């Protein structure tokens, strides 16, 4: 594993339309094989979403995550496994307010249910993930009535669950307000150093993927015991100084991460 430049590969992306590419992995076997290939090509982290093998739609089923992680571990590749906990946060608002809200397309569940697969795998003990995502704020997705909702108390619950399980949360940051609340979680003792950030730029409703965004995000970055601020990379300050941020384009968003 390359410890100087940390490359993360989201092997399926976060879109339900698998028809966008004929190469999109759908079954647990395909997703695991793609993750193993990414690790062999140099990825240090694989970011995993699973799908219903029959329909290709996103799934939150523990059994699919279990099979993916099992196959990755049994391959003996040296890679960090990161499981998404982002599903279950979407609300589609109806045109008539509460009369037709939540509208079709909503999948909103509790924070515990968003993390159910991680909880299950950790309690089982055989195929624990190394990292699980924590979406650090709410935002509009697209230009319709779809929103992703991640409230302060939900985030507190998610951070506490990850801490209790011994799983490192990947803090997904879509805008500077998310960074403000991360500092609050640090003050409350819910996030321990070193912290892993994924700065998700370019998504509809999130910060734009520009050099100005990178510089602007360096201002509110919280300090850690192992790093200082750096305007050249918004999240470089959040990890160890001898590690480099990576940037990658995947789907509609642009991300930089430091661990």
Secondary structure, 3 states (H helix, E strand, C coil): CCCCECCEEECCCCCCCHHHCCCCCCCHHHHHHHHHHHHHCCCCEEEECEECCCCCCEECCHHHHHHHHHHHHHHCCCCEEEECCCCCCEEECCCCHHHHCCCCCCCCCCHHHHCHHHHHHHHHCCCCCCEEEEECCCEECCCCCEEECCCHHHHHHHHHHHHHHCCEEEEEECCHHHHHHHHHHHHCCCCCCCCEEEEEECCCCCCCCCHHHHHHHHHCCCCECCECCCCCCCCHHHCCCCCECEEEEECCEEEEEEC
